[in-house]
Amino acid sequence: MTPRLPILLLLLATLASFASAQDAADCNKAYDSMLQRIERQASQLPAERLLVLRRRAQRILDACRSGHVEDPRALFDRLDRGRD
């Protein structure tokens, strides 16, 4: 193997990881929007349900920040509609 090939592969892998990871600002914005929706429903939902929603929203945020979620808004919308 030539010395350039491993460097090229490393460069391509690095670029691919940057392209697939969500921007942290997008993740945070979607998360904040979801928390606002949860808070608007707070008086109508039992405390246990609010806790579940907040924990699931946090898990979606963590997955988004780590690059494991392509469209966090879709997951937050699904969570908001109650199909979790």
N, C-alpha and C positions, 0 to 999 in steps of 0.2 A: 504494500500500500504506500502510495506516495505521501509525503508529509502534508501536502495540501488537502488531501481528502478528509482526514479527521477534523481539520480546522473548518473546512467547508460544512461538514455534517454538524459540527457544534454550532456554527453560525446559523444554519437553517433551523435547527432545533430551538435555538434561542429566539429567532424571529417568529417561529410558529407559536411559541408560548406567549409572546407578547401579543400576537394577533388574536389568540383565543381567549385571553383573560379579559374580563370586564374591567372597565375603568372604575376605580374605587368611588369616584364621584357619582357615577350612574347608579352604582349599588346603593350608596348612601341615600341618594335622592329617592329611589324606589322604596327603600326601607322607611324613610321618613314619611312618605306619602301613605304607606300602609299603616304606620303607627297612628297617623292622624285619623284614618278611617276607623281603626280599632277604638280610639278614644271617643269618637262620635257615637259609637255603638255601646259605650261602656255602661250607660244607665239601663240598657235593654238586655244585657247579657249577664249570666251568672259569672261570679268571680272565677270559677274553674275554667269556663270557656275563654274568658279574657286571658288567663294565664296560658292556656294552650295556644291561642292565637299569637300571643307575644313570643312564646318560645319557638313556634314554627317560623315566624317572621325572622327571628334571630338566626335560625338555622339556614334559611334562604339567604340572608345577608352574608353569613360565613361562607356558604358555598359560592356565592357570587364573587366575593372578594378573592377567593382562592382560584377562581377561573373555572369552576365546575358547572356553572349555569350560564347558558347563552342569553336567555331572556328573563331576567328577574321579574320584570313587570307582569309577565304572563303568570308566573307562579304566585305573585302577590295578588293578582286579580282572582286567580282560582281560589286562593285562600280566603279572600274577601267574600266570594260567592258561596262559601261554605262547602265546597267540594274538595275537602282536604282529606 
